[in-house]
Amino acid sequence: MALGAAVLALSGCAGGPRTGGASVERVLDDFHAAASEADLGRYFGHFARESVFLGTDPGERWDGEAFRAFVRPYFEEGRGWTYVPVERHVAVHGGVAWFDELLENEAYGTCRGSGVLVYEDGAWRIAQYNLAITVPNERTREVVELIRSTPGAGER
C-alpha cells in the first residue's frame, strides 16, 4: 500500500455517511494525487464497482473497466495527469454525495470536475466523474464555431 493510501486509511478517509463532506474531500484529494503519481491501483481504488468517467470529448464516456483499459498504458509509462483543486463544493445526503470542483491543469487551464460518490463497502467511492473544460461566456460562440468548423469534431 502506498504511503498516502496508508495514511488516509489510518486517518479515517473512508469515514461514513455521518462524517460528511470532509471524508469525501479526502477521497477526491487522494484521487487527484494518485492520478498525478500515475498510481493505477490507488486511483481505481476510489471508483465504485459500477462507475462512469466522462471526459472532455463527446465520445469519452467510459464505464470503469473501459476507463481502466484507457488509463493503464499511460500510468504504466509513469505518465499521470495533474489537476489541482482550487475550489470545491460537496453535498452529502445519507450514502450519496455529489460535488463540483474547479481544477487547474497546466495544459488545459481551468477545468471543472463534478460527480457523485456512493458509500460502498465501508468507503466513499466515485460512481461518476465528469471532467469539463470551462469556457468563459463571452468566448462561447467563438468556441462553438471553432468546434463546428473542425472536421470530425464533436462526433460520438
PyRosetta script that sets phi, psi and omega in degrees:
from pyrosetta import init, pose_from_sequence

init()
pose = pose_from_sequence("MALGAAVLALSGCAGGPRTGGASVERVLDDFHAAASEADLGRYFGHFARESVFLGTDPGERWDGEAFRAFVRPYFEEGRGWTYVPVERHVAVHGGVAWFDELLENEAYGTCRGSGVLVYEDGAWRIAQYNLAITVPNERTREVVELIRSTPGAGER")
pose.set_psi(1, 133.4)
pose.set_omega(1, 178.6)
pose.set_phi(2, -64.4)
pose.set_psi(2, 151.0)
pose.set_omega(2, -177.6)
pose.set_phi(3, -56.5)
pose.set_psi(3, -44.6)
pose.set_omega(3, -179.4)
pose.set_phi(4, -59.8)
pose.set_psi(4, -42.7)
pose.set_omega(4, 179.9)
pose.set_phi(5, -66.6)
pose.set_psi(5, -38.2)
pose.set_omega(5, 179.6)
pose.set_phi(6, -65.3)
pose.set_psi(6, -43.7)
pose.set_omega(6, 179.7)
pose.set_phi(7, -62.5)
pose.set_psi(7, -43.2)
pose.set_omega(7, 179.7)
pose.set_phi(8, -64.5)
pose.set_psi(8, -40.9)
pose.set_omega(8, 179.9)
pose.set_phi(9, -63.2)
pose.set_psi(9, -42.4)
pose.set_omega(9, -179.0)
pose.set_phi(10, -71.7)
pose.set_psi(10, -27.7)
pose.set_omega(10, -177.3)
pose.set_phi(11, -86.3)
pose.set_psi(11, 0.2)
pose.set_omega(11, 177.6)
pose.set_phi(12, 87.7)
pose.set_psi(12, 30.8)
pose.set_omega(12, -179.6)
pose.set_phi(13, -54.7)
pose.set_psi(13, -38.1)
pose.set_omega(13, -178.0)
pose.set_phi(14, -60.9)
pose.set_psi(14, -39.1)
pose.set_omega(14, 178.8)
pose.set_phi(15, 52.2)
pose.set_psi(15, -135.6)
pose.set_omega(15, 177.6)
pose.set_phi(16, -178.8)
pose.set_psi(16, 176.5)
pose.set_omega(16, -179.8)
pose.set_phi(17, -55.1)
pose.set_psi(17, -29.3)
pose.set_omega(17, -179.3)
pose.set_phi(18, -77.7)
pose.set_psi(18, -19.5)
pose.set_omega(18, -178.3)
pose.set_phi(19, -84.3)
pose.set_psi(19, -12.4)
pose.set_omega(19, 170.3)
pose.set_phi(20, 65.5)
pose.set_psi(20, -147.7)
pose.set_omega(20, -170.2)
pose.set_phi(21, -60.4)
pose.set_psi(21, -30.5)
pose.set_omega(21, -177.9)
pose.set_phi(22, -61.8)
pose.set_psi(22, -41.6)
pose.set_omega(22, 178.7)
pose.set_phi(23, -66.4)
pose.set_psi(23, -41.9)
pose.set_omega(23, 178.2)
pose.set_phi(24, -61.8)
pose.set_psi(24, -42.8)
pose.set_omega(24, 179.6)
pose.set_phi(25, -61.4)
pose.set_psi(25, -41.0)
pose.set_omega(25, 178.6)
pose.set_phi(26, -64.3)
pose.set_psi(26, -38.7)
pose.set_omega(26, 177.0)
pose.set_phi(27, -62.7)
pose.set_psi(27, -47.7)
pose.set_omega(27, -179.3)
pose.set_phi(28, -63.8)
pose.set_psi(28, -40.3)
pose.set_omega(28, 177.5)
pose.set_phi(29, -61.4)
pose.set_psi(29, -43.3)
pose.set_omega(29, -179.8)
pose.set_phi(30, -71.1)
pose.set_psi(30, -33.9)
pose.set_omega(30, 174.8)
pose.set_phi(31, -56.3)
pose.set_psi(31, -48.4)
pose.set_omega(31, 179.2)
pose.set_phi(32, -68.0)
pose.set_psi(32, -38.6)
pose.set_omega(32, 178.2)
pose.set_phi(33, -63.5)
pose.set_psi(33, -42.6)
pose.set_omega(33, 179.3)
pose.set_phi(34, -62.9)
pose.set_psi(34, -38.8)
pose.set_omega(34, 177.5)
pose.set_phi(35, -64.7)
pose.set_psi(35, -42.2)
pose.set_omega(35, -180.0)
pose.set_phi(36, -64.0)
pose.set_psi(36, -32.8)
pose.set_omega(36, -179.4)
pose.set_phi(37, -92.9)
pose.set_psi(37, 3.1)
pose.set_omega(37, -178.6)
pose.set_phi(38, 53.6)
pose.set_psi(38, 42.4)
pose.set_omega(38, -179.0)
pose.set_phi(39, -96.8)
pose.set_psi(39, 92.7)
pose.set_omega(39, -173.4)
pose.set_phi(40, -58.1)
pose.set_psi(40, -49.2)
pose.set_omega(40, -177.7)
pose.set_phi(41, -62.4)
pose.set_psi(41, -45.6)
pose.set_omega(41, -179.2)
pose.set_phi(42, -67.2)
pose.set_psi(42, -43.0)
pose.set_omega(42, -179.5)
pose.set_phi(43, -59.0)
pose.set_psi(43, -53.5)
pose.set_omega(43, -177.2)
pose.set_phi(44, -76.6)
pose.set_psi(44, -13.9)
pose.set_omega(44, 172.7)
pose.set_phi(45, -65.9)
pose.set_psi(45, -16.2)
pose.set_omega(45, 179.2)
pose.set_phi(46, -89.2)
pose.set_psi(46, -5.0)
pose.set_omega(46, -179.6)
pose.set_phi(47, -92.0)
pose.set_psi(47, 145.7)
pose.set_omega(47, 174.5)
pose.set_phi(48, -70.6)
pose.set_psi(48, 162.0)
pose.set_omega(48, 177.7)
pose.set_phi(49, -54.2)
pose.set_psi(49, -44.4)
pose.set_omega(49, 175.5)
pose.set_phi(50, -108.4)
pose.set_psi(50, 109.4)
pose.set_omega(50, -176.4)
pose.set_phi(51, -139.4)
pose.set_psi(51, 161.4)
pose.set_omega(51, 179.0)
pose.set_phi(52, -137.8)
pose.set_psi(52, 136.6)
pose.set_omega(52, 173.0)
pose.set_phi(53, -116.8)
pose.set_psi(53, 124.9)
pose.set_omega(53, 177.7)
pose.set_phi(54, -106.7)
pose.set_psi(54, 118.5)
pose.set_omega(54, 179.7)
pose.set_phi(55, -90.6)
pose.set_psi(55, -171.5)
pose.set_omega(55, -175.2)
pose.set_phi(56, -79.7)
pose.set_psi(56, -22.3)
pose.set_omega(56, 179.3)
pose.set_phi(57, -86.6)
pose.set_psi(57, 143.2)
pose.set_omega(57, -179.3)
pose.set_phi(58, -56.4)
pose.set_psi(58, -26.4)
pose.set_omega(58, -179.8)
pose.set_phi(59, -86.7)
pose.set_psi(59, -1.0)
pose.set_omega(59, -176.0)
pose.set_phi(60, -93.3)
pose.set_psi(60, 80.9)
pose.set_omega(60, 171.5)
pose.set_phi(61, -128.7)
pose.set_psi(61, 103.2)
pose.set_omega(61, -174.6)
pose.set_phi(62, -113.1)
pose.set_psi(62, 135.2)
pose.set_omega(62, 165.9)
pose.set_phi(63, -76.3)
pose.set_psi(63, 172.1)
pose.set_omega(63, -174.6)
pose.set_phi(64, -54.9)
pose.set_psi(64, -45.4)
pose.set_omega(64, -178.0)
pose.set_phi(65, -65.5)
pose.set_psi(65, -44.0)
pose.set_omega(65, 179.8)
pose.set_phi(66, -66.9)
pose.set_psi(66, -38.3)
pose.set_omega(66, 179.8)
pose.set_phi(67, -66.9)
pose.set_psi(67, -40.2)
pose.set_omega(67, 176.9)
pose.set_phi(68, -59.7)
pose.set_psi(68, -43.0)
pose.set_omega(68, 179.0)
pose.set_phi(69, -63.3)
pose.set_psi(69, -36.8)
pose.set_omega(69, 178.1)
pose.set_phi(70, -68.9)
pose.set_psi(70, -42.9)
pose.set_omega(70, -174.6)
pose.set_phi(71, -75.4)
pose.set_psi(71, -37.1)
pose.set_omega(71, -171.7)
pose.set_phi(72, -46.7)
pose.set_psi(72, -52.6)
pose.set_omega(72, -176.9)
pose.set_phi(73, -60.2)
pose.set_psi(73, -35.2)
pose.set_omega(73, 178.1)
pose.set_phi(74, -65.8)
pose.set_psi(74, -49.1)
pose.set_omega(74, -177.8)
pose.set_phi(75, -67.1)
pose.set_psi(75, -36.3)
pose.set_omega(75, 178.8)
pose.set_phi(76, -64.3)
pose.set_psi(76, -28.1)
pose.set_omega(76, 175.4)
pose.set_phi(77, -85.7)
pose.set_psi(77, 0.7)
pose.set_omega(77, -179.3)
pose.set_phi(78, 79.6)
pose.set_psi(78, 16.7)
pose.set_omega(78, -178.1)
pose.set_phi(79, -103.1)
pose.set_psi(79, 93.2)
pose.set_omega(79, 174.7)
pose.set_phi(80, -94.8)
pose.set_psi(80, -162.4)
pose.set_omega(80, 177.2)
pose.set_phi(81, -143.2)
pose.set_psi(81, 146.2)
pose.set_omega(81, -175.4)
pose.set_phi(82, -115.1)
pose.set_psi(82, 115.2)
pose.set_omega(82, 172.4)
pose.set_phi(83, -119.5)
pose.set_psi(83, 120.7)
pose.set_omega(83, -176.5)
pose.set_phi(84, -102.8)
pose.set_psi(84, 115.8)
pose.set_omega(84, 178.1)
pose.set_phi(85, -65.4)
pose.set_psi(85, 132.7)
pose.set_omega(85, 177.6)
pose.set_phi(86, -118.3)
pose.set_psi(86, -16.8)
pose.set_omega(86, 176.3)
pose.set_phi(87, -157.0)
pose.set_psi(87, 138.1)
pose.set_omega(87, -178.5)
pose.set_phi(88, -147.0)
pose.set_psi(88, 144.0)
pose.set_omega(88, 175.6)
pose.set_phi(89, -127.0)
pose.set_psi(89, 131.4)
pose.set_omega(89, -178.1)
pose.set_phi(90, -130.9)
pose.set_psi(90, 136.6)
pose.set_omega(90, 172.9)
pose.set_phi(91, -127.3)
pose.set_psi(91, 136.8)
pose.set_omega(91, -178.8)
pose.set_phi(92, -124.8)
pose.set_psi(92, 132.5)
pose.set_omega(92, 174.8)
pose.set_phi(93, -136.4)
pose.set_psi(93, 103.2)
pose.set_omega(93, -177.2)
pose.set_phi(94, 62.9)
pose.set_psi(94, -126.8)
pose.set_omega(94, -177.5)
pose.set_phi(95, -94.7)
pose.set_psi(95, 21.0)
pose.set_omega(95, 178.3)
pose.set_phi(96, -129.1)
pose.set_psi(96, 136.0)
pose.set_omega(96, 176.1)
pose.set_phi(97, -130.9)
pose.set_psi(97, 145.4)
pose.set_omega(97, 173.7)
pose.set_phi(98, -130.9)
pose.set_psi(98, 155.6)
pose.set_omega(98, -173.0)
pose.set_phi(99, -150.0)
pose.set_psi(99, 161.5)
pose.set_omega(99, 164.7)
pose.set_phi(100, -142.4)
pose.set_psi(100, 146.1)
pose.set_omega(100, -177.3)
pose.set_phi(101, -146.7)
pose.set_psi(101, 144.9)
pose.set_omega(101, 170.1)
pose.set_phi(102, -93.8)
pose.set_psi(102, 136.0)
pose.set_omega(102, -175.8)
pose.set_phi(103, -126.9)
pose.set_psi(103, 147.2)
pose.set_omega(103, 172.3)
pose.set_phi(104, -107.8)
pose.set_psi(104, 135.8)
pose.set_omega(104, 178.9)
pose.set_phi(105, -136.2)
pose.set_psi(105, 136.5)
pose.set_omega(105, -176.2)
pose.set_phi(106, -57.4)
pose.set_psi(106, -42.7)
pose.set_omega(106, -176.7)
pose.set_phi(107, -82.8)
pose.set_psi(107, -38.1)
pose.set_omega(107, -170.9)
pose.set_phi(108, -107.2)
pose.set_psi(108, 0.9)
pose.set_omega(108, 178.8)
pose.set_phi(109, 70.9)
pose.set_psi(109, -139.8)
pose.set_omega(109, -179.0)
pose.set_phi(110, -81.8)
pose.set_psi(110, 125.1)
pose.set_omega(110, 178.3)
pose.set_phi(111, -122.8)
pose.set_psi(111, 168.6)
pose.set_omega(111, 175.0)
pose.set_phi(112, -123.8)
pose.set_psi(112, 132.6)
pose.set_omega(112, 170.8)
pose.set_phi(113, -111.7)
pose.set_psi(113, 140.6)
pose.set_omega(113, 175.4)
pose.set_phi(114, -147.4)
pose.set_psi(114, 160.3)
pose.set_omega(114, 179.5)
pose.set_phi(115, 170.5)
pose.set_psi(115, -166.9)
pose.set_omega(115, -175.3)
pose.set_phi(116, -132.7)
pose.set_psi(116, 137.7)
pose.set_omega(116, 172.3)
pose.set_phi(117, -116.7)
pose.set_psi(117, 149.2)
pose.set_omega(117, 175.6)
pose.set_phi(118, -123.5)
pose.set_psi(118, 149.3)
pose.set_omega(118, 176.7)
pose.set_phi(119, -87.1)
pose.set_psi(119, 110.0)
pose.set_omega(119, -171.0)
pose.set_phi(120, -136.7)
pose.set_psi(120, 131.1)
pose.set_omega(120, 178.2)
pose.set_phi(121, 53.3)
pose.set_psi(121, 38.8)
pose.set_omega(121, 175.5)
pose.set_phi(122, 79.5)
pose.set_psi(122, 14.4)
pose.set_omega(122, -179.8)
pose.set_phi(123, -149.2)
pose.set_psi(123, 155.0)
pose.set_omega(123, 172.7)
pose.set_phi(124, -76.6)
pose.set_psi(124, 131.5)
pose.set_omega(124, -178.9)
pose.set_phi(125, -134.2)
pose.set_psi(125, 145.3)
pose.set_omega(125, -178.0)
pose.set_phi(126, -77.8)
pose.set_psi(126, 118.5)
pose.set_omega(126, 177.1)
pose.set_phi(127, -92.8)
pose.set_psi(127, -32.7)
pose.set_omega(127, 176.2)
pose.set_phi(128, -146.6)
pose.set_psi(128, 134.0)
pose.set_omega(128, 173.0)
pose.set_phi(129, -128.3)
pose.set_psi(129, 131.7)
pose.set_omega(129, -178.9)
pose.set_phi(130, -123.7)
pose.set_psi(130, 116.0)
pose.set_omega(130, 178.7)
pose.set_phi(131, -102.7)
pose.set_psi(131, 127.7)
pose.set_omega(131, -178.9)
pose.set_phi(132, -133.1)
pose.set_psi(132, 146.4)
pose.set_omega(132, 173.3)
pose.set_phi(133, -89.9)
pose.set_psi(133, 129.1)
pose.set_omega(133, -178.0)
pose.set_phi(134, -82.8)
pose.set_psi(134, 146.2)
pose.set_omega(134, 179.1)
pose.set_phi(135, -131.2)
pose.set_psi(135, 122.3)
pose.set_omega(135, 176.7)
pose.set_phi(136, -58.7)
pose.set_psi(136, 140.4)
pose.set_omega(136, -177.3)
pose.set_phi(137, -51.8)
pose.set_psi(137, -40.0)
pose.set_omega(137, -176.9)
pose.set_phi(138, -69.9)
pose.set_psi(138, -10.7)
pose.set_omega(138, 178.7)
pose.set_phi(139, -108.4)
pose.set_psi(139, -1.8)
pose.set_omega(139, -173.6)
pose.set_phi(140, -59.9)
pose.set_psi(140, -48.3)
pose.set_omega(140, -178.8)
pose.set_phi(141, -59.9)
pose.set_psi(141, -41.1)
pose.set_omega(141, 178.4)
pose.set_phi(142, -61.5)
pose.set_psi(142, -43.6)
pose.set_omega(142, 180.0)
pose.set_phi(143, -67.1)
pose.set_psi(143, -42.7)
pose.set_omega(143, 178.6)
pose.set_phi(144, -60.7)
pose.set_psi(144, -43.5)
pose.set_omega(144, 178.7)
pose.set_phi(145, -64.3)
pose.set_psi(145, -40.0)
pose.set_omega(145, 177.2)
pose.set_phi(146, -61.0)
pose.set_psi(146, -45.2)
pose.set_omega(146, 179.1)
pose.set_phi(147, -63.1)
pose.set_psi(147, -45.9)
pose.set_omega(147, -179.1)
pose.set_phi(148, -62.6)
pose.set_psi(148, -30.8)
pose.set_omega(148, -177.3)
pose.set_phi(149, -87.5)
pose.set_psi(149, -3.4)
pose.set_omega(149, -179.4)
pose.set_phi(150, -93.8)
pose.set_psi(150, 116.8)
pose.set_omega(150, 179.7)
pose.set_phi(151, -56.2)
pose.set_psi(151, 129.2)
pose.set_omega(151, 176.4)
pose.set_phi(152, 81.4)
pose.set_psi(152, -8.6)
pose.set_omega(152, -178.6)
pose.set_phi(153, -69.1)
pose.set_psi(153, 140.9)
pose.set_omega(153, 177.3)
pose.set_phi(154, 78.2)
pose.set_psi(154, 5.0)
pose.set_omega(154, 179.3)
pose.set_phi(155, -77.3)
pose.set_psi(155, 148.3)
pose.set_omega(155, 178.7)
pose.set_phi(156, -107.7)
pose.dump_pdb("model.pdb")
